[in-house]
Amino acid sequence: MARAIVMINTDVGKENEIFEKVLEIPEVKEVYMVYGIHDLIVIIEADTMEKLRNLITENIRRMDGVKSTLTSIVVMHKTK
């Protein structure tokens, strides 16, 4: 399982729209609207790294209103 944390910067006023669009992607596990450098933080999982890359580059980055993204690939994950 490939997992990434994607920080998204949106055009001004597009935060809610992008939030809702990102939630429609089945591989998206969590979405947070935040204050700070980024507007949204998205946790996304896919079966393979290739599928993960495609979801980010083909779906999220190409959404109208997405200004930029910063992706961190998760190499280890543990929950309590």
SULBEL-V349547 format. One record per residue. N is the residue number from 0. RES is the residue in one letter. SS is DSSP state (A for helix, B for strand, O for the rest). PHI is phi in whole degrees, -180 to 180 (NA if undefined). D_CENTER is the distance of its C-alpha to the mean C-alpha in Angstrom with 2 decimals. Layout:
<<N & RES & SS & PHI & D_CENTER> <N & RES & SS & PHI & D_CENTER>>
//
This chain:
<<0 & M & O & NA & 16.07> <1 & A & B & -100 & 13.27> <2 & R & B & -135 & 10.46> <3 & A & B & -142 & 7.78> <4 & I & B & -111 & 6.32> <5 & V & B & -114 & 3.97> <6 & M & B & -97 & 6.14> <7 & I & B & -118 & 6.60> <8 & N & B & -107 & 10.29> <9 & T & B & -109 & 11.69> <10 & D & O & -65 & 15.30> <11 & V & O & -56 & 17.60> <12 & G & O & 85 & 17.82> <13 & K & O & -100 & 14.74> <14 & E & A & -57 & 12.61> <15 & N & A & -64 & 13.82> <16 & E & A & -63 & 13.61> <17 & I & A & -65 & 9.96> <18 & F & A & -52 & 9.38> <19 & E & A & -68 & 11.70> <20 & K & A & -65 & 10.55> <21 & V & A & -64 & 7.03> <22 & L & A & -62 & 9.34> <23 & E & O & -75 & 11.51> <24 & I & O & -78 & 9.63> <25 & P & O & -58 & 11.75> <26 & E & O & -77 & 9.79> <27 & V & B & -77 & 7.21> <28 & K & B & -97 & 9.38> <29 & E & B & -149 & 8.61> <30 & V & B & -136 & 7.37> <31 & Y & B & -124 & 9.47> <32 & M & B & -93 & 11.07> <33 & V & O & -131 & 12.80> <34 & Y & O & -100 & 15.70> <35 & G & O & 135 & 16.04> <36 & I & O & -65 & 14.82> <37 & H & O & -108 & 11.26> <38 & D & O & -97 & 10.78> <39 & L & B & -135 & 7.56> <40 & I & B & -124 & 6.07> <41 & V & B & -123 & 3.67> <42 & I & B & -103 & 5.91> <43 & I & B & -132 & 6.20> <44 & E & B & -129 & 9.83> <45 & A & B & -146 & 12.10> <46 & D & O & -64 & 15.84> <47 & T & O & -133 & 15.97> <48 & M & A & -65 & 14.44> <49 & E & A & -63 & 15.34> <50 & K & A & -65 & 13.52> <51 & L & A & -60 & 10.29> <52 & R & A & -59 & 10.98> <53 & N & A & -64 & 11.91> <54 & L & A & -60 & 8.94> <55 & I & A & -72 & 6.87> <56 & T & A & -77 & 10.13> <57 & E & A & -90 & 11.74> <58 & N & A & -100 & 9.51> <59 & I & A & -71 & 6.59> <60 & R & O & -64 & 8.79> <61 & R & O & -92 & 11.79> <62 & M & O & -65 & 11.19> <63 & D & O & -63 & 14.14> <64 & G & O & 106 & 13.52> <65 & V & B & -84 & 10.59> <66 & K & B & -83 & 12.70> <67 & S & B & -161 & 10.82> <68 & T & B & -135 & 7.94> <69 & L & B & -134 & 8.82> <70 & T & B & -112 & 7.82> <71 & S & B & -117 & 9.98> <72 & I & B & -82 & 11.23> <73 & V & O & -80 & 12.82> <74 & V & O & -105 & 16.55> <75 & M & O & -150 & 17.96> <76 & H & O & -142 & 17.01> <77 & K & O & -149 & 19.60> <78 & T & O & -119 & 19.93> <79 & K & O & -78 & 23.23>>
//
